């Protein structure tokens, strides 16, 4: 399994990263596989063609030696990848409307609409939240000496709700540490709750899931709470899967559905969507983890939404400069309100 690959909160919009090294210790499940196939399966951010290009350019070594992409790996082999920094994108300010919940010299809190990509990347270099923040924030002190906002967590493109971004180095460092600790399940001042419409309802009015969590074993673009990955280290068997903890409470029963409030104890990618779907009550309209709608009515509601029915309702954290505990709430957006009305 690749080390130093981050699971970053809720989003699937990749953050830009600098040059870095990843290491894979080949386990018994990976043994016998081709080098390029094993890397592509272990490092979700890289496609098979990207991996092959890295190998051809000499950026991959097995036990310290450059090898061909077709080499077969053995258990215990150590694969090291040097991933070059991506070409910098020219990110320009754009007058994209923002709903600002709070702003000061260190940070800005916004209510992100569904459909807005958070960070520029290949395929969507414009029209993102970062473009909007560059236009809106006239007092950016910058992050790392560069005049840009600091994205410290993400929401999926089609998830709406509360987000915070840093405007200064001190805010960026403190908020990044707080979100990283939350992702690991450590206690702290950071709290997030979400509202979702699920079908069917959860099996009980309240509950908690504490599960293994990691990449899906056959679909590298998805995550799963039903599988865990083990590997041998000498005479020990080591479980390399992370844990995920989600608490839920039914807010309102609906026709063959429910409005559910969910609180994250950890911050794994797609955590809510995966936990709900894996336990039989997926989010309405979820294109990745959703099940076949249980009725024509639910199918129509999901089609009208055009996205997963998920909204980041509240966000609370300690201010990075003053230490004051701050809490923010974003009202349910109109498309989810219409879905609720149709299912009541």
C-alpha positions in Angstrom: 0.0 0.0 0.0 1.4 3.5 -0.9 2.5 5.6 2.0 2.3 9.4 2.2 -1.0 9.5 0.1 -3.4 11.7 1.9 -7.1 11.0 2.5 -8.5 14.5 2.4 -11.8 15.1 4.1 -14.8 15.1 1.7 -13.6 16.0 -1.7 -12.6 14.4 -4.9 -11.0 17.5 -6.4 -7.3 16.9 -6.1 -5.2 19.6 -4.5 -2.1 20.7 -6.2 1.0 19.1 -4.6 4.7 19.7 -4.8 7.3 17.1 -5.8 7.2 14.2 -3.5 8.2 10.6 -2.9 5.8 7.7 -2.4 6.8 4.2 -1.2 5.0 0.9 -1.7 6.0 -2.2 0.2 4.7 -5.1 -1.9 2.6 -7.5 0.1 1.4 -11.0 -0.7 -1.7 -9.8 -2.5 0.4 -7.5 -4.9 3.1 -10.1 -5.4 3.3 -11.4 -9.0 1.7 -8.2 -10.4 3.2 -6.0 -13.1 5.0 -3.0 -11.7 2.8 -0.5 -13.6 -0.5 -2.3 -12.6 0.5 -2.5 -8.9 1.3 1.2 -8.7 -1.8 2.3 -10.5 -4.0 0.2 -8.2 -2.2 1.5 -5.0 -2.0 5.3 -6.0 -5.5 6.4 -6.9 -4.3 9.8 -8.2 -2.3 8.3 -11.0 -3.7 6.7 -14.1 -2.0 3.6 -15.7 -0.6 5.8 -18.5 0.8 8.3 -16.0 2.5 5.5 -14.1 4.0 4.1 -17.3 5.4 7.6 -18.1 7.0 7.9 -14.7 8.6 4.5 -15.1 9.9 5.4 -18.6 11.3 8.7 -17.3 13.3 6.8 -14.6 11.2 8.1 -11.7 10.4 4.6 -10.3 12.8 2.3 -8.6 12.4 -1.2 -7.2 14.8 -2.0 -4.4 16.9 0.9 -5.5 17.1 0.0 -9.2 15.3 1.4 -12.3 13.3 -1.4 -14.0 10.9 -1.9 -16.8 7.2 -1.4 -16.4 6.5 -5.0 -17.1 8.7 -6.4 -14.3 6.8 -8.7 -11.9 7.0 -7.8 -8.3 7.8 -10.1 -5.3 6.5 -9.8 -1.7 8.8 -7.5 0.2 9.9 -5.5 -2.8 10.1 -1.8 -2.0 8.9 0.4 -4.8 9.7 4.1 -4.7 8.1 6.8 -6.9 9.4 10.3 -7.5 6.3 12.2 -8.5 7.3 15.6 -10.1 5.5 18.8 -9.1 2.7 19.5 -11.5 3.0 22.3 -14.0 1.8 25.5 -12.3 -1.7 26.6 -13.4 -2.3 30.3 -14.1 -5.1 31.0 -11.7 -6.9 34.3 -12.4 -9.5 36.1 -10.4 -13.0 35.6 -11.6 -16.2 37.5 -10.5 -18.0 34.4 -9.4 -20.7 35.2 -6.8 -20.0 34.0 -3.3 -22.2 33.7 -0.2 -19.9 34.9 2.6 -20.8 33.8 6.1 -17.8 35.4 7.8 -14.5 37.1 6.8 -11.5 38.7 8.6 -7.9 39.2 7.9 -7.0 35.5 8.5 -9.9 33.5 7.0 -13.1 33.4 5.0 -16.1 31.2 5.5 -18.5 30.6 2.6 -21.6 28.7 1.7 -20.4 26.7 -1.3 -23.1 26.0 -3.9 -23.5 22.6 -5.5 -21.7 22.5 -8.9 -18.7 24.6 -7.9 -15.3 22.9 -8.1 -13.1 23.8 -5.2 -9.5 23.8 -6.7 -8.2 24.4 -10.2 -6.8 21.3 -11.9 -6.5 19.8 -15.3 -9.9 20.0 -17.0 -11.2 22.8 -14.9 -8.6 25.6 -14.6 -11.3 28.3 -14.4 -14.6 28.7 -12.7 -13.5 27.3 -9.4 -13.8 28.5 -5.8 -10.1 29.6 -5.8 -10.8 31.8 -8.8 -13.7 33.3 -7.0 -11.8 33.9 -3.8 -8.9 35.6 -5.6 -11.5 38.1 -7.0 -13.3 38.5 -3.7 -10.5 38.8 -1.2 -8.7 42.1 -1.6 -6.5 41.6 1.5 -4.8 38.3 0.8 -1.4 38.1 2.6 -0.9 34.9 0.7 0.3 31.4 1.5 4.0 30.6 1.4 4.7 33.9 -0.2 2.3 33.4 -3.0 -0.8 35.6 -3.3 -3.5 32.9 -3.1 -6.1 31.6 -0.7 -5.3 28.4 1.3 -7.7 25.5 0.7 -7.5 23.5 3.9 -10.4 21.1 3.2 -12.7 20.3 0.3 -16.2 19.4 -0.6 -17.2 17.4 -3.6 -18.1 19.5 -6.6 -21.8 18.5 -6.1 -21.9 18.8 -2.3 -23.1 22.1 -1.0 -22.4 23.9 2.3 -20.0 25.5 4.7 -16.3 25.8 3.9 -13.4 27.8 5.4 -10.3 29.0 3.5 -7.2 30.6 4.9 -6.0 34.1 3.9 -2.7 34.1 5.9 0.1 31.7 6.6 -0.7 31.4 10.3 -4.4 30.5 9.5 -3.3 28.1 6.8 -1.0 26.2 9.2 -3.4 26.1 12.1 -6.5 25.1 10.0 -4.5 22.5 8.1 -3.4 20.9 11.3 -6.9 20.9 12.7 -8.4 19.2 9.7 -5.6 16.6 9.6 -6.2 15.8 13.2 -9.9 15.5 12.6 -9.3 13.2 9.6 -7.4 10.9 12.0 -10.2 11.0 14.6 -8.3 13.0 17.2 -10.3 15.2 19.6 -10.2 19.0 19.0 -12.4 22.1 18.4 -13.2 21.1 14.8 -16.8 19.8 14.3 -18.7 19.2 11.1 -22.3 18.0 10.6 -24.1 17.3 7.3 -27.7 16.9 6.2 -28.5 14.1 3.7 -31.6 12.6 2.1 -31.3 8.8 2.1 -33.5 6.1 0.7 -34.5 4.0 2.4 -34.2 5.5 5.9 -31.5 4.3 8.3 -32.4 1.1 10.2 -32.6 3.0 13.5 -33.4 6.6 14.5 -29.8 7.1 15.7 -26.6 5.1 15.4 -22.9 5.0 14.8 -20.7 3.2 12.2 -17.1 2.4 13.1 -15.6 0.5 10.2 -12.5 -0.2 8.2 -12.1 2.3 5.4 -10.0 2.3 2.2 -9.9 2.1 -1.5 -12.4 -0.2 -3.1 -10.7 -3.5 -4.0 -11.9 -3.5 -7.7 -12.9 0.1 -8.5 -9.9 2.4 -7.8 -12.2 5.6 -8.1 -14.3 4.4 -5.2 -13.9 3.8 -1.5 -15.3 1.0 0.7 -16.0 0.3 4.4 -16.5 -3.4 3.8 -12.9 -4.4 3.0 -9.6 -4.1 4.8 -6.1 -4.7 3.6 -3.5 -6.7 5.5 0.1 -7.4 4.7 2.9 -9.5 6.2 5.8 -7.9 8.1 8.1 -10.7 9.1 6.0 -13.0 11.3 3.3 -10.4 11.9 0.1 -9.7 9.9 -0.5 -5.9 9.8 -3.9 -4.3 9.1 -3.1 -1.3 6.9 -6.7 -0.1 6.6 -7.8 3.2 8.2 -10.8 3.5 10.5 -13.9 5.7 9.8 -16.5 6.8 12.3 -19.9 8.3 11.4 -22.7 9.2 13.8 -26.3 9.7 12.4 -29.7 10.9 13.6 -32.9 10.9 11.6 -34.3 14.4 11.5 -37.5 13.8 9.5 -39.0 10.5 8.2 -40.1 10.8 4.6 -41.9 8.4 2.1 -39.4 5.5 1.8 -36.7 8.1 2.7 -35.4 10.3 5.5 -33.7 13.5 6.2 -30.6 12.5 8.2 -28.1 14.6 10.2 -24.6 13.1 10.2 -21.6 14.0 12.4 -18.1 13.0 11.3 -15.7 11.7 13.9 -13.1 11.1 11.2 -12.7 12.8 7.8 -12.3 10.2 5.1 -12.9 10.9 1.5 -16.6 10.2 0.6 -17.1 8.9 4.1 -20.8 9.7 4.5 -21.7 8.5 1.0 -19.8 5.2 1.5 -21.1 4.5 5.0 -24.7 5.1 4.0 -24.5 3.1 0.8 -22.6 0.2 2.3 -25.2 -0.2 5.0 -28.2 -0.2 2.6 -29.4 3.4 2.8 -27.6 5.4 0.1 -28.0 9.1 -0.6 -30.7 10.0 -3.1 -29.2 11.1 -6.4 -25.7 9.7 -5.6 -24.2 8.9 -9.1 -21.3 6.9 -7.6 -22.6 5.0 -4.6 -26.4 5.1 -5.2 -28.6 2.1 -5.7 -31.4 1.7 -8.1 -34.3 4.0 -6.9 -37.0 2.1 -5.0 -39.8 3.9 -6.9 -40.5 6.1 -9.8 -41.1 9.0 -7.4 -37.6 8.6 -5.9 -36.1 8.2 -9.4 -37.7 11.5 -10.4 -36.5 13.3 -7.2 -33.0 12.1 -7.8 -33.1 13.1 -11.5 -34.3 16.6 -10.5 -31.5 17.0 -8.0 -28.9 15.9 -10.4 -26.4 15.3 -7.6 -26.1 13.5 -4.3 -28.4 14.9 -1.7 -25.7 16.0 0.7 -25.1 19.4 2.4 -22.4 20.5 4.8 -24.7 22.1 7.3 -22.4 23.3 10.1 -18.7 23.9 10.7 -17.1 24.9 14.0 -13.5 25.5 14.8 -11.1 27.5 16.9 -10.0 30.7 15.3 -6.3 30.3 14.3 -5.3 33.8 15.6 -7.7 34.6 18.5 -8.4 31.0 19.7 -12.1 31.9 19.9 -14.5 29.0 19.2 -16.6 29.9 16.1 -19.6 28.1 14.6 -21.3 28.6 11.3 -24.4 27.2 9.6 -25.5 27.1 6.0 -29.3 26.7 5.3 -30.5 23.8 3.2 -30.3 24.8 -0.5 -33.4 25.1 -2.6 -32.8 21.9 -4.6 -32.8 19.8 -1.4 -35.8 21.7 0.0 -37.7 20.8 -3.2 -36.6 17.2 -2.8 -37.9 17.2 0.7 -41.2 18.7 -0.3 -41.7 16.0 -3.0 -41.1 13.2 -0.5 -43.2 14.5 2.5 
